[in-house]
Protein backbone atom coordinates (compact mmCIF):
# COMPACT_ATOMS: atom_id res chain seq x y z
CA UNK A 1 0.00 0.00 0.00
CA UNK A 2 2.85 2.38 0.72
CA UNK A 3 4.17 1.79 -2.79
CA UNK A 4 0.77 2.77 -4.18
CA UNK A 5 0.76 5.98 -2.12
CA UNK A 6 4.26 6.88 -3.32
CA UNK A 7 3.32 6.12 -6.92
CA UNK A 8 0.14 8.21 -6.72
CA UNK A 9 2.03 11.14 -5.19
CA UNK A 10 4.66 10.98 -7.93
CA UNK A 11 2.06 10.84 -10.70
CA UNK A 12 0.12 13.76 -9.26
CA UNK A 13 3.29 15.74 -8.63
CA UNK A 14 4.57 15.24 -12.15
CA UNK A 15 1.20 15.84 -13.81
CA UNK A 16 0.66 19.09 -11.93
CA UNK A 17 4.25 20.21 -11.39
CA UNK A 18 5.70 20.02 -14.89
CA UNK A 19 3.18 22.45 -16.45
CA UNK A 20 3.57 24.86 -13.55
CA UNK A 21 7.36 24.77 -13.89
CA UNK A 22 7.22 25.32 -17.65
CA UNK A 23 4.91 28.30 -17.20
CA UNK A 24 7.19 29.79 -14.55
CA UNK A 25 4.54 29.71 -11.85
CA UNK A 26 6.98 29.05 -9.03
CA UNK A 27 4.75 30.19 -6.18
CA UNK A 28 1.94 27.93 -7.33
CA UNK A 29 4.42 25.07 -7.68
CA UNK A 30 5.66 25.64 -4.14
CA UNK A 31 2.12 25.65 -2.75
CA UNK A 32 1.17 22.52 -4.69
CA UNK A 33 4.31 20.73 -3.57
CA UNK A 34 3.75 21.68 0.06
CA UNK A 35 0.13 20.52 0.07
CA UNK A 36 1.01 17.30 -1.76
CA UNK A 37 3.81 16.66 0.72
CA UNK A 38 1.50 17.16 3.69
CA UNK A 39 -1.12 14.88 2.16
CA UNK A 40 1.56 12.27 1.45
CA UNK A 41 2.85 12.32 5.02
CA UNK A 42 -0.67 12.08 6.46
CA UNK A 43 -1.55 9.18 4.15
CA UNK A 44 1.60 7.24 5.01
CA UNK A 45 1.09 7.96 8.70
CA UNK A 46 -2.48 6.72 8.54
CA UNK A 47 -1.41 3.56 6.73
CA UNK A 48 1.34 2.87 9.28
CA UNK A 49 -1.09 3.32 12.16
CA UNK A 50 0.34 6.53 13.56
CA UNK A 51 -2.08 8.63 15.58
CA UNK A 52 -3.80 11.34 13.58
CA UNK A 53 -3.26 15.02 14.18
CA UNK A 54 -6.79 15.32 15.53
CA UNK A 55 -6.09 12.68 18.18
CA UNK A 56 -2.88 14.48 19.12
CA UNK A 57 -4.70 17.80 19.46
CA UNK A 58 -7.42 16.19 21.56
CA UNK A 59 -4.82 14.75 23.93
CA UNK A 60 -3.01 18.07 24.20
CA UNK A 61 -6.07 20.27 24.66
CA UNK A 62 -8.25 17.98 26.78
CA UNK A 63 -6.79 19.15 30.12
CA UNK A 64 -7.24 22.78 29.08
CA UNK A 65 -10.88 22.17 28.12
CA UNK A 66 -11.58 20.36 31.37
CA UNK A 67 -10.03 23.21 33.35
CA UNK A 68 -12.04 25.86 31.52
CA UNK A 69 -15.41 24.09 31.36
CA UNK A 70 -15.34 22.52 34.81
Buried (B, 14 or more C-beta within 10 A) or exposed (E): EEEEBEEBBEEBBEEBBEEBEEEEEEEBBEEBBEEBEEBBEEBBEEEEEEEEEEEEEEEEEEEEEEEEEE
